[in-house]
Each structure stands twice: as C-alpha cells, then as structure tokens.
C-alpha cells in the first residue's frame, strides 16, 4: 500500500489526504505491550477504548470549565466603571 502511494506520487498524483487532512486528524502513533494472555488485537482495542473514554471525559470537563463564568479576576471590563 505504501509503495503504491509512493509510485503514484512519483507519477504526479496528490497524496490521499492532501485535499482532506481531516482524514488523519485522529491518527496518532504509539506502541502497545501487554503481559495479559489472550488475543492482543482484542486487548489493544480494549485499551484504546479506555483511553478514548478518558479523553471524552476530560474534554467534557474542559468544555464545562471554559463555559463557566470567571470571578475575581479584577479586570472584568464588562462591569460598568471598571
């Protein structure tokens, strides 16, 4: 697959995500090791699901924090006279 992409690029074709970079927006590298016995693909999928759930919870907390009003900054220009 990679070799075909290189050959196509050499012949003038644009890379697959050149016009749609969002295709790779959630792609990330990494490694996975486990000492747990069993099908490593299923174990990896389970680990990835845990990470995504944790990221989702964190993102939700960040959205809540960003939408919360701020108090005590001392420089709130929305208050008349400040």
C-alpha positions in Angstrom: 0.0 0.0 0.0 2.7 2.5 0.9 4.8 1.5 -2.1 1.8 2.1 -4.4 1.3 5.6 -2.8 5.0 6.4 -3.4 4.8 5.3 -7.0 1.6 7.3 -7.6 3.2 10.4 -6.0 6.3 9.9 -8.2 3.9 9.9 -11.2 2.3 13.2 -10.1 -0.7 12.1 -8.0 -1.5 14.0 -4.9 -1.3 12.3 -1.6 -4.7 10.9 -0.4 -5.1 13.4 2.4 -3.7 16.5 0.6 -7.2 17.8 0.0 -8.8 16.2 3.1 -6.4 16.4 6.0 -9.3 15.7 8.4 -9.0 12.1 7.3 -5.9 11.8 9.5 -6.9 14.2 12.3 -7.4 11.5 14.9 -4.5 9.3 13.7 -1.6 9.0 16.2 1.4 6.8 16.7 2.2 4.8 19.7 3.0 1.3 20.9 1.2 -1.3 22.9 2.6 -4.0 25.1 0.9 -6.3 27.5 1.6 -9.3 29.6 -2.1 -10.2 29.7 -2.7 -13.5 27.9 -5.1 -13.6 25.0 -5.8 -12.1 21.6 -3.5 -9.0 21.5 -5.8 -7.2 19.0 -8.8 -7.5 21.3 -6.7 -6.5 24.3 -5.4 -3.4 22.3 -8.9 -2.5 21.3 -10.0 -2.6 24.9 -7.1 -0.4 25.9 -7.8 2.1 23.2 -11.4 2.3 24.2 -10.4 3.1 27.8 -8.2 5.9 26.5 -10.9 7.4 24.3 -13.4 7.3 27.2 -10.9 9.1 29.4 -10.3 11.7 26.7 -14.0 12.2 26.3 -14.5 12.8 30.0 -11.5 15.2 30.1 -12.8 17.1 27.0 -16.3 17.4 28.7 -14.7 18.8 31.8 -12.7 21.3 29.8 -15.8 22.4 28.0 -17.6 22.9 31.3 -14.6 24.9 32.7 -14.4 27.1 29.6 -18.1 27.9 29.7 -18.1 28.7 33.5 -18.2 32.4 34.4 -14.9 33.7 35.8 -14.9 35.7 39.1 -12.3 37.7 40.9 -10.0 38.5 38.0 -10.0 42.2 38.8 -10.0 43.2 35.2 -13.6 42.4 34.0 -14.3 45.2 31.5 -18.0 44.1 31.4 -18.6 45.6 34.8 -19.5 49.3 34.4 -16.9 51.7 35.9 -14.0 49.3 35.6 
